[in-house]
C-alpha cells in the first residue's frame, strides 16, 4: 500500500516522497507515538495534515540509523516542514 507525502504549498501533483508499505511500517511506531502525544493519526488509508511542530516531534523520535534512502528523505522533509513552518500532507488510498 504505502503512502504519498507532499508539502502543502507544493504546486505539482506529484508527491514529494512515496513511502512503501515496508518503509511505512518501519516508521509506524513513531507515528503511533505521535498519535498518543498529539491525537494526529497517520495511516495508509486516509489523508492527514502534519503541522510543523508535529514534524519536529517526529524528528526527535526518529533515529537516523533506521536506514534507507526514503527514510532519510522523509527525515529531510520533516526538517523542511519544521524549519520553514510548512504543513505536510499525507495522502492515503
MOPAC internal coordinates of N, CA, C and O (Angstrom, degrees):
PM7 1SCF
backbone

  N    0.0000 0     0.00 0     0.00 0    0    0    0
  C    1.4440 1     0.00 0     0.00 0    1    0    0
  C    1.5237 1   109.33 1     0.00 0    2    1    0
  O    1.2310 1   118.84 1   103.23 1    3    2    1
  N    1.3260 1   119.82 1   -76.77 1    3    2    1
  C    1.4534 1   121.46 1   178.91 1    5    3    2
  C    1.5130 1   112.65 1    83.08 1    6    5    3
  O    1.2310 1   121.47 1     5.68 1    7    6    5
  N    1.3160 1   114.80 1  -174.32 1    7    6    5
  C    1.4643 1   120.48 1  -177.88 1    9    7    6
  C    1.5321 1   109.54 1  -152.81 1   10    9    7
  O    1.2310 1   121.05 1   -33.95 1   11   10    9
  N    1.3295 1   115.59 1   146.05 1   11   10    9
  C    1.4587 1   121.75 1   175.54 1   13   11   10
  C    1.5267 1   108.23 1   -98.48 1   14   13   11
  O    1.2310 1   121.08 1   -34.98 1   15   14   13
  N    1.3310 1   115.53 1   145.02 1   15   14   13
  C    1.4615 1   120.33 1   177.76 1   17   15   14
  C    1.5217 1   108.23 1  -131.78 1   18   17   15
  O    1.2310 1   120.83 1   -45.80 1   19   18   17
  N    1.3167 1   116.03 1   134.20 1   19   18   17
  C    1.4575 1   120.49 1   177.13 1   21   19   18
  C    1.5160 1   109.19 1  -144.04 1   22   21   19
  O    1.2310 1   121.13 1   -21.26 1   23   22   21
  N    1.3198 1   115.44 1   158.74 1   23   22   21
  C    1.4618 1   121.32 1   174.45 1   25   23   22
  C    1.5197 1   108.62 1   -73.78 1   26   25   23
  O    1.2310 1   120.38 1   -39.25 1   27   26   25
  N    1.3142 1   116.88 1   140.75 1   27   26   25
  C    1.4640 1   120.51 1  -177.05 1   29   27   26
  C    1.5219 1   111.77 1   -59.44 1   30   29   27
  O    1.2310 1   119.73 1   142.78 1   31   30   29
  N    1.3225 1   118.11 1   -37.22 1   31   30   29
  C    1.4641 1   121.18 1  -177.63 1   33   31   30
  C    1.5206 1   112.84 1   -88.26 1   34   33   31
  O    1.2310 1   120.47 1  -172.44 1   35   34   33
  N    1.3202 1   116.71 1     7.56 1   35   34   33
  C    1.4644 1   121.87 1  -179.55 1   37   35   34
  C    1.5224 1   109.55 1   -65.18 1   38   37   35
  O    1.2310 1   120.21 1   -45.42 1   39   38   37
  N    1.3191 1   117.19 1   134.58 1   39   38   37
  C    1.4635 1   121.16 1  -175.35 1   41   39   38
  C    1.5264 1   113.22 1   -92.02 1   42   41   39
  O    1.2310 1   119.80 1   162.17 1   43   42   41
  N    1.3237 1   117.98 1   -17.83 1   43   42   41
  C    1.4639 1   119.83 1   179.92 1   45   43   42
  C    1.5235 1   109.77 1   -92.29 1   46   45   43
  O    1.2310 1   121.06 1   -23.81 1   47   46   45
  N    1.3091 1   115.59 1   156.19 1   47   46   45
  C    1.4605 1   120.94 1   178.21 1   49   47   46
  C    1.5263 1   112.44 1   -78.45 1   50   49   47
  O    1.2310 1   120.69 1   157.75 1   51   50   49
  N    1.3220 1   116.29 1   -22.25 1   51   50   49
  C    1.4617 1   120.61 1  -178.87 1   53   51   50
  C    1.5286 1   110.08 1   -66.40 1   54   53   51
  O    1.2310 1   120.36 1   -43.71 1   55   54   53
  N    1.3294 1   116.91 1   136.29 1   55   54   53
  C    1.4684 1   118.81 1   177.84 1   57   55   54
  C    1.5211 1   111.17 1   -67.54 1   58   57   55
  O    1.2310 1   120.93 1   -29.76 1   59   58   57
  N    1.3174 1   115.83 1   150.24 1   59   58   57
  C    1.4563 1   121.61 1   175.46 1   61   59   58
  C    1.5238 1   109.41 1   -69.88 1   62   61   59
  O    1.2310 1   121.20 1   146.28 1   63   62   61
  N    1.3366 1   115.31 1   -33.72 1   63   62   61
  C    1.4600 1   121.28 1  -176.32 1   65   63   62
  C    1.5175 1   110.12 1  -151.28 1   66   65   63
  O    1.2310 1   120.43 1   -41.98 1   67   66   65
  N    1.3255 1   116.79 1   138.02 1   67   66   65
  C    1.4589 1   123.02 1   170.52 1   69   67   66
  C    1.5196 1   107.97 1  -111.84 1   70   69   67
  O    1.2310 1   120.32 1   -61.64 1   71   70   69
  N    1.3313 1   116.99 1   118.36 1   71   70   69
  C    1.4625 1   120.54 1   173.54 1   73   71   70
  C    1.5190 1   108.22 1   -96.08 1   74   73   71
  O    1.2310 1   120.44 1   -50.95 1   75   74   73
  N    1.3154 1   116.76 1   129.05 1   75   74   73
  C    1.4607 1   120.93 1   177.17 1   77   75   74
  C    1.5284 1   109.10 1   -70.15 1   78   77   75
  O    1.2310 1   120.76 1   -10.99 1   79   78   77
  N    1.3131 1   116.16 1   169.01 1   79   78   77
  C    1.4651 1   121.36 1   177.09 1   81   79   78
  C    1.5264 1   110.19 1   -58.44 1   82   81   79
  O    1.2310 1   120.49 1   137.80 1   83   82   81
  N    1.3201 1   116.68 1   -42.20 1   83   82   81
  C    1.4728 1   121.36 1   179.84 1   85   83   82
  C    1.5267 1   110.77 1   -64.00 1   86   85   83
  O    1.2310 1   120.19 1   134.52 1   87   86   85
  N    1.3234 1   117.24 1   -45.48 1   87   86   85
  C    1.4643 1   121.09 1   178.54 1   89   87   86
  C    1.5283 1   111.40 1   -64.37 1   90   89   87
  O    1.2310 1   121.12 1   139.66 1   91   90   89
  N    1.3347 1   115.46 1   -40.34 1   91   90   89
  C    1.4583 1   120.18 1   177.16 1   93   91   90
  C    1.5294 1   110.24 1   -59.49 1   94   93   91
  O    1.2310 1   120.69 1   136.08 1   95   94   93
  N    1.3341 1   116.29 1   -43.92 1   95   94   93
  C    1.4627 1   120.21 1  -179.00 1   97   95   94
  C    1.5261 1   112.39 1   -65.12 1   98   97   95
  O    1.2310 1   120.14 1   149.66 1   99   98   97
  N    1.3280 1   117.33 1   -30.34 1   99   98   97
  C    1.4619 1   120.50 1   175.23 1  101   99   98
  C    1.5287 1   109.90 1   -63.26 1  102  101   99
  O    1.2310 1   120.89 1   141.68 1  103  102  101
  N    1.3300 1   115.89 1   -38.32 1  103  102  101
  C    1.4627 1   121.49 1  -178.13 1  105  103  102
  C    1.5275 1   113.37 1   -86.40 1  106  105  103
  O    1.2310 1   120.01 1   168.47 1  107  106  105
  N    1.3183 1   117.58 1   -11.53 1  107  106  105
  C    1.4627 1   121.57 1  -174.53 1  109  107  106
  C    1.5288 1   114.12 1   -54.02 1  110  109  107
  O    1.2310 1   118.58 1   137.46 1  111  110  109
  N    1.3321 1   120.31 1   -42.54 1  111  110  109
  C    1.4754 1   118.31 1   177.90 1  113  111  110
  C    1.5306 1   112.66 1   -58.76 1  114  113  111
  O    1.2310 1   120.16 1   146.28 1  115  114  113
  N    1.3339 1   117.30 1   -33.72 1  115  114  113
  C    1.4596 1   121.15 1   178.57 1  117  115  114
  C    1.5273 1   110.60 1   -73.04 1  118  117  115
  O    1.2310 1   120.75 1   140.88 1  119  118  117
  N    1.3324 1   116.18 1   -39.12 1  119  118  117
  C    1.4634 1   119.90 1   176.01 1  121  119  118
  C    1.5270 1   110.00 1   -63.66 1  122  121  119
  O    1.2310 1   120.29 1   141.50 1  123  122  121
  N    1.3272 1   117.05 1   -38.50 1  123  122  121
  C    1.4632 1   120.60 1   178.14 1  125  123  122
  C    1.5237 1   111.07 1   -64.73 1  126  125  123
  O    1.2310 1   120.17 1   139.58 1  127  126  125
  N    1.3280 1   117.29 1   -40.42 1  127  126  125
  C    1.4651 1   120.78 1   176.83 1  129  127  126
  C    1.5300 1   110.82 1   -64.97 1  130  129  127
  O    1.2310 1   120.51 1   141.98 1  131  130  129
  N    1.3408 1   116.63 1   -38.02 1  131  130  129
  C    1.4589 1   120.98 1   175.80 1  133  131  130
  C    1.5257 1   110.15 1   -60.64 1  134  133  131
  O    1.2310 1   120.59 1   136.71 1  135  134  133
  N    1.3375 1   116.48 1   -43.29 1  135  134  133
  C    1.4631 1   120.82 1  -179.87 1  137  135  134
  C    1.5314 1   110.94 1   -62.69 1  138  137  135
  O    1.2310 1   120.37 1   136.01 1  139  138  137
  N    1.3305 1   116.90 1   -43.99 1  139  138  137
  C    1.4642 1   120.98 1   179.67 1  141  139  138
  C    1.5305 1   110.43 1   -61.71 1  142  141  139
  O    1.2310 1   120.63 1   136.97 1  143  142  141
  N    1.3205 1   116.40 1   -43.03 1  143  142  141
  C    1.4691 1   121.71 1  -175.55 1  145  143  142
  C    1.5301 1   112.59 1   -75.53 1  146  145  143
  O    1.2310 1   120.30 1   140.73 1  147  146  145
  N    1.3467 1   117.03 1   -39.27 1  147  146  145
  C    1.4706 1   120.22 1  -170.01 1  149  147  146
  C    1.5292 1   114.80 1  -119.90 1  150  149  147
  O    1.2310 1   120.04 1   162.21 1  151  150  149
  N    1.3257 1   117.53 1   -17.79 1  151  150  149
  C    1.4604 1   120.56 1  -174.75 1  153  151  150
  C    1.5172 1   113.31 1    87.47 1  154  153  151
  O    1.2310 1   119.97 1   175.23 1  155  154  153
  N    1.3350 1   117.67 1    -4.77 1  155  154  153
  C    1.4681 1   122.04 1   179.64 1  157  155  154
  C    1.5258 1   108.83 1   -77.78 1  158  157  155
  O    1.2310 1   120.94 1   -53.76 1  159  158  157
  N    1.3270 1   115.81 1   126.24 1  159  158  157
  C    1.4633 1   121.39 1  -178.71 1  161  159  158
  C    1.5283 1   109.30 1  -106.30 1  162  161  159
  O    1.2310 1   120.89 1   -56.91 1  163  162  161
  N    1.3343 1   115.90 1   123.09 1  163  162  161
  C    1.4635 1   121.13 1   172.61 1  165  163  162
  C    1.5205 1   106.30 1  -114.18 1  166  165  163
  O    1.2310 1   120.95 1   -64.52 1  167  166  165
  N    1.3304 1   115.79 1   115.48 1  167  166  165
  C    1.4598 1   120.39 1   176.05 1  169  167  166
  C    1.5239 1   108.92 1  -136.65 1  170  169  167
  O    1.2310 1   120.95 1    -1.53 1  171  170  169
  N    1.3191 1   115.79 1   178.47 1  171  170  169
  C    1.4705 1   120.40 1  -175.76 1  173  171  170
  C    1.5254 1   112.65 1   -87.07 1  174  173  171
  O    1.2310 1   119.66 1  -178.27 1  175  174  173
  N    1.3193 1   118.25 1     1.73 1  175  174  173
  C    1.4648 1   120.58 1  -171.58 1  177  175  174
  C    1.5195 1   114.79 1  -116.06 1  178  177  175
  O    1.2310 1   120.14 1   168.90 1  179  178  177
  N    1.3237 1   117.34 1   -11.10 1  179  178  177
  C    1.4595 1   119.22 1  -177.38 1  181  179  178
  C    1.5232 1   110.29 1  -137.90 1  182  181  179
  O    1.2310 1   121.25 1   -14.55 1  183  182  181
  N    1.3191 1   115.22 1   165.45 1  183  182  181
  C    1.4586 1   121.67 1   179.14 1  185  183  182
  C    1.5247 1   109.34 1   -89.80 1  186  185  183
  O    1.2310 1   120.68 1   -34.84 1  187  186  185
  N    1.3086 1   116.31 1   145.16 1  187  186  185
  C    1.4620 1   122.45 1  -178.96 1  189  187  186
  C    1.5183 1   109.21 1  -142.53 1  190  189  187
  O    1.2310 1   120.95 1   -38.40 1  191  190  189
  N    1.3176 1   115.79 1   141.60 1  191  190  189
  C    1.4668 1   120.78 1   172.47 1  193  191  190
  C    1.5228 1   107.27 1  -101.99 1  194  193  191
  O    1.2310 1   120.87 1   -54.10 1  195  194  193
  N    1.3264 1   115.94 1   125.90 1  195  194  193
  C    1.4579 1   121.57 1   179.25 1  197  195  194
  C    1.5200 1   108.14 1  -107.48 1  198  197  195
  O    1.2310 1   120.51 1   -62.07 1  199  198  197
  N    1.3135 1   116.64 1   117.93 1  199  198  197
  C    1.4538 1   121.95 1  -178.28 1  201  199  198
  C    1.5308 1   110.51 1   -79.32 1  202  201  199
  O    1.2310 1   120.35 1   -23.49 1  203  202  201
  N    1.3299 1   116.93 1   156.51 1  203  202  201
  C    1.4716 1   120.34 1  -176.10 1  205  203  202
  C    1.5289 1   114.09 1   -53.64 1  206  205  203
  O    1.2310 1   119.77 1   140.93 1  207  206  205
  N    1.3276 1   118.05 1   -39.07 1  207  206  205
  C    1.4631 1   118.84 1   179.31 1  209  207  206
  C    1.5292 1   111.93 1   -66.17 1  210  209  207
  O    1.2310 1   120.73 1   151.10 1  211  210  209
  N    1.3373 1   116.21 1   -28.90 1  211  210  209
  C    1.4650 1   119.95 1   175.25 1  213  211  210
  C    1.5284 1   110.24 1   -73.39 1  214  213  211
  O    1.2310 1   120.70 1   144.27 1  215  214  213
  N    1.3338 1   116.26 1   -35.73 1  215  214  213
  C    1.4678 1   119.74 1   175.40 1  217  215  214
  C    1.5211 1   110.01 1   -60.09 1  218  217  215
  O    1.2310 1   120.70 1   136.25 1  219  218  217
  N    1.3130 1   116.27 1   -43.75 1  219  218  217
  C    1.4631 1   120.98 1   178.94 1  221  219  218
  C    1.5284 1   110.58 1   -62.15 1  222  221  219
  O    1.2310 1   120.30 1   139.13 1  223  222  221
  N    1.3174 1   117.04 1   -40.87 1  223  222  221
  C    1.4587 1   121.64 1   177.83 1  225  223  222
  C    1.5350 1   110.43 1   -60.28 1  226  225  223
  O    1.2310 1   120.50 1   135.61 1  227  226  225
  N    1.3411 1   116.64 1   -44.39 1  227  226  225
  C    1.4675 1   120.40 1   178.57 1  229  227  226
  C    1.5199 1   111.85 1   -65.31 1  230  229  227
  O    1.2310 1   120.47 1   139.71 1  231  230  229
  N    1.3295 1   116.71 1   -40.29 1  231  230  229
  C    1.4629 1   120.32 1   177.74 1  233  231  230
  C    1.5215 1   109.58 1   -55.62 1  234  233  231
  O    1.2310 1   121.08 1   134.44 1  235  234  233
  N    1.3315 1   115.54 1   -45.56 1  235  234  233
  C    1.4627 1   120.38 1  -178.50 1  237  235  234
  C    1.5301 1   111.72 1   -65.14 1  238  237  235
  O    1.2310 1   119.99 1   151.27 1  239  238  237
  N    1.3293 1   117.63 1   -28.73 1  239  238  237
  C    1.4622 1   121.29 1  -178.66 1  241  239  238
  C    1.5271 1   113.43 1   -81.52 1  242  241  239
  O    1.2310 1   120.94 1   144.18 1  243  242  241
  N    1.3282 1   115.81 1   -35.82 1  243  242  241
  C    1.4700 1   120.11 1  -170.82 1  245  243  242
  C    1.5231 1   111.18 1   -83.29 1  246  245  243
  O    1.2310 1   121.17 1   -52.37 1  247  246  245
  N    1.2855 1   115.36 1   127.63 1  247  246  245
  C    1.4598 1   121.52 1   177.43 1  249  247  246
  C    1.5216 1   108.38 1   -85.22 1  250  249  247
  O    1.2310 1   120.38 1   -51.97 1  251  250  249
  N    1.3231 1   116.89 1   128.03 1  251  250  249
  C    1.4685 1   122.38 1  -178.44 1  253  251  250
  C    1.5343 1   112.75 1   -57.14 1  254  253  251
  O    1.2310 1   119.82 1   160.27 1  255  254  253
  N    1.3074 1   117.94 1   -19.73 1  255  254  253
  C    1.4629 1   121.32 1  -176.39 1  257  255  254
  C    1.5178 1   114.11 1   -83.13 1  258  257  255
  O    1.2310 1   120.14 1  -173.76 1  259  258  257
  N    1.3220 1   117.34 1     6.24 1  259  258  257
  C    1.4647 1   118.94 1   176.85 1  261  259  258
  C    1.5241 1   109.15 1   -59.28 1  262  261  259
  O    1.2310 1   120.48 1   139.16 1  263  262  261
  N    1.3184 1   116.69 1   -40.84 1  263  262  261
  C    1.4605 1   121.82 1   175.40 1  265  263  262
  C    1.5147 1   113.47 1    91.21 1  266  265  263
  O    1.2310 1   121.77 1   -11.21 1  267  266  265
  N    1.3009 1   114.21 1   168.79 1  267  266  265
  C    1.4570 1   121.46 1   179.34 1  269  267  266
  C    1.5223 1   111.09 1    94.38 1  270  269  267
  O    1.2310 1   120.96 1   -44.22 1  271  270  269
  N    1.3073 1   115.77 1   135.78 1  271  270  269
  C    1.4612 1   121.34 1  -177.03 1  273  271  270
  C    1.5227 1   111.85 1   -60.82 1  274  273  271
  O    1.2310 1   119.94 1   135.57 1  275  274  273
  N    1.3447 1   117.71 1   -44.43 1  275  274  273
  C    1.4580 1   120.13 1  -179.05 1  277  275  274
  C    1.5191 1   111.90 1   -66.18 1  278  277  275
  O    1.2310 1   120.14 1   145.27 1  279  278  277
  N    1.3272 1   117.34 1   -34.73 1  279  278  277
  C    1.4626 1   120.29 1   178.37 1  281  279  278
  C    1.5225 1   109.07 1   -65.29 1  282  281  279
  O    1.2310 1   120.28 1   135.79 1  283  282  281
  N    1.3269 1   117.08 1   -44.21 1  283  282  281
  C    1.4645 1   120.77 1   177.82 1  285  283  282
  C    1.5230 1   111.31 1   -64.39 1  286  285  283
  O    1.2310 1   120.15 1   141.61 1  287  286  285
  N    1.3370 1   117.33 1   -38.39 1  287  286  285
  C    1.4613 1   121.21 1   175.95 1  289  287  286
  C    1.5211 1   110.00 1   -64.70 1  290  289  287
  O    1.2310 1   120.50 1   140.89 1  291  290  289
  N    1.3404 1   116.66 1   -39.11 1  291  290  289
  C    1.4599 1   121.04 1   177.84 1  293  291  290
  C    1.5307 1   110.06 1   -61.13 1  294  293  291
  O    1.2310 1   120.19 1   135.73 1  295  294  293
  N    1.3098 1   117.25 1   -44.27 1  295  294  293
  C    1.4580 1   121.30 1   178.41 1  297  295  294
  C    1.5330 1   110.02 1   -62.25 1  298  297  295
  O    1.2310 1   120.30 1   138.91 1  299  298  297
  N    1.3262 1   117.03 1   -41.09 1  299  298  297
  C    1.4717 1   120.74 1   176.87 1  301  299  298
  C    1.5207 1   110.94 1   -61.90 1  302  301  299
  O    1.2310 1   120.82 1   139.48 1  303  302  301
  N    1.3220 1   116.04 1   -40.52 1  303  302  301
  C    1.4580 1   121.19 1   179.03 1  305  303  302
  C    1.5330 1   110.41 1   -65.26 1  306  305  303
  O    1.2310 1   120.26 1   139.52 1  307  306  305
  N    1.3253 1   117.11 1   -40.48 1  307  306  305
  C    1.4669 1   120.55 1   176.06 1  309  307  306
  C    1.5243 1   110.47 1   -61.90 1  310  309  307
  O    1.2310 1   120.50 1   137.62 1  311  310  309
  N    1.3266 1   116.65 1   -42.38 1  311  310  309
  C    1.4622 1   120.56 1   177.28 1  313  311  310
  C    1.5217 1   110.96 1   -60.09 1  314  313  311
  O    1.2310 1   120.41 1   134.82 1  315  314  313
  N    1.3253 1   116.82 1   -45.18 1  315  314  313
  C    1.4646 1   121.43 1   179.49 1  317  315  314
  C    1.5242 1   110.25 1   -60.08 1  318  317  315
  O    1.2310 1   120.22 1   134.87 1  319  318  317
  N    1.3152 1   117.19 1   -45.13 1  319  318  317
  C    1.4587 1   121.94 1   178.98 1  321  319  318
  C    1.5192 1   110.91 1   -60.94 1  322  321  319
  O    1.2310 1   120.99 1   133.78 1  323  322  321
  N    1.3184 1   115.72 1   -46.22 1  323  322  321
  C    1.4599 1   121.11 1  -177.49 1  325  323  322
  C    1.5257 1   111.83 1   -66.63 1  326  325  323
  O    1.2310 1   120.06 1   135.91 1  327  326  325
  N    1.3137 1   117.49 1   -44.09 1  327  326  325
  C    1.4648 1   121.90 1  -175.86 1  329  327  326
  C    1.5271 1   112.83 1   -75.37 1  330  329  327
  O    1.2310 1   120.58 1   141.91 1  331  330  329
  N    1.3376 1   116.50 1   -38.09 1  331  330  329
  C    1.4629 1   120.32 1  -176.71 1  333  331  330
  C    1.5215 1   112.67 1   -95.07 1  334  333  331
  O    1.2310 1   120.74 1  -178.10 1  335  334  333
  N    1.3474 1   116.19 1     1.90 1  335  334  333
  C    1.4625 1   122.78 1  -179.80 1  337  335  334
  C    1.5230 1   111.77 1    54.06 1  338  337  335
  O    1.2310 1   121.30 1  -131.29 1  339  338  337
  N    1.3390 1   115.11 1    48.71 1  339  338  337
  C    1.4589 1   122.88 1   179.18 1  341  339  338
  C    1.5257 1   108.17 1  -115.21 1  342  341  339
  O    1.2310 1   120.67 1   -46.05 1  343  342  341
  N    1.3264 1   116.33 1   133.95 1  343  342  341
  C    1.4596 1   120.87 1   177.38 1  345  343  342
  C    1.5198 1   110.11 1   -70.73 1  346  345  343
  O    1.2310 1   120.76 1   -28.60 1  347  346  345
  N    1.3302 1   116.15 1   151.40 1  347  346  345
  C    1.4631 1   122.16 1   171.19 1  349  347  346
  C    1.5139 1   108.46 1  -105.79 1  350  349  347
  O    1.2310 1   120.40 1   -36.00 1  351  350  349
  N    1.3151 1   116.84 1   144.00 1  351  350  349
  C    1.4596 1   121.70 1   174.85 1  353  351  350
  C    1.5122 1   108.75 1  -109.24 1  354  353  351
  O    1.2310 1   120.30 1   -54.32 1  355  354  353
  N    1.3200 1   117.04 1   125.68 1  355  354  353
  C    1.4593 1   123.31 1   175.33 1  357  355  354
  C    1.5218 1   106.52 1  -102.80 1  358  357  355
  O    1.2310 1   120.23 1   -56.21 1  359  358  357
  N    1.3308 1   117.17 1   123.79 1  359  358  357
  C    1.4459 1   122.07 1  -173.03 1  361  359  358
  C    1.5224 1   109.44 1  -114.87 1  362  361  359
  O    1.2310 1   120.67 1   -71.38 1  363  362  361
  N    1.3147 1   116.33 1   108.62 1  363  362  361
  C    1.4550 1   121.21 1   179.17 1  365  363  362
  C    1.5178 1   110.89 1   -90.75 1  366  365  363
  O    1.2310 1   120.99 1     2.34 1  367  366  365
  N    1.3284 1   115.71 1  -177.66 1  367  366  365
  C    1.4665 1   120.13 1  -179.20 1  369  367  366
  C    1.4816 1   113.18 1   -74.33 1  370  369  367
  O    1.2310 1   120.10 1   180.00 1  371  370  369

